[in-house]
């Protein structure tokens, strides 16, 4: 038995025939010390619903419950994992609800009432679309009060990148306009079964009460796509995709038309997005 009174995860996987399915991004964490460290990063775990995406055999789910989570709602696509998750639910009566479905389709805000936090070791293929969906949420502040998520290190670096750095791009702007974003720690590939090709990192995003300046997410996505789509070009050139006279717009906002997208602060992109929406309305 493990410390939590449940069988070791390797046994669970064997008993339920949970061989890793690559198409579902299945790289499992067996080390309860590591999963408990991830769970503690999201603390406090009481007084709210913890939403976990992709519990698989339940390594992180068990850690969340062992660290005191009062209620966990876990969304898993692979039906083979359901019996293993049912055993965890029976071990922690009334504290774990499992939704069998695709996290990209499940309407989570409709299923959860009261405060919530999202904690997940995300399947690589759907990690970024899920994050963008959570960040694009309206109204704002959103239904969750924090996101504690595992990504490939390269994606984690992009989420938290500062202007001027190589990793700074569209994902940095939307993440940091909406949230305070921090890379907490790295997780070596050897911690997973089977090991992925690259290192992973845990990032934490805490929604800002107000995203300033206020702008539409769609307009922000358009200006960042234009700017970073041609990141080696000067903005007076790259922003031609969205503004008829980009040089005039940039000057009006006190921005250097010869700068490149990576030199603009997050708030500057939001100011450009406001200008873009004004242009569309006018
Ligand atoms: N949480 C477990 C752990 O840390 O060991 C498993 C993490 S594994 C990287 C990703 C999990 O997400 C797998 O269990 C996989 O079946 C599940 N998954 C993949 N795509 C999904 C989707 N669209 N919706 C919900 N779960 C998904």
Boltz pocket constraint, residues with backbone or C-beta under 6 A from the ligand:
constraints:
  - pocket:
      binder: B
      contacts: [[A, 24], [A, 25], [A, 26], [A, 27], [A, 28], [A, 29], [A, 30], [A, 53], [A, 54], [A, 55], [A, 56], [A, 57], [A, 58], [A, 59], [A, 60], [A, 61], [A, 75], [A, 76], [A, 77], [A, 78], [A, 81], [A, 101], [A, 102], [A, 103], [A, 104], [A, 121], [A, 122], [A, 123], [A, 124], [A, 126]]
      max_distance: 6.0
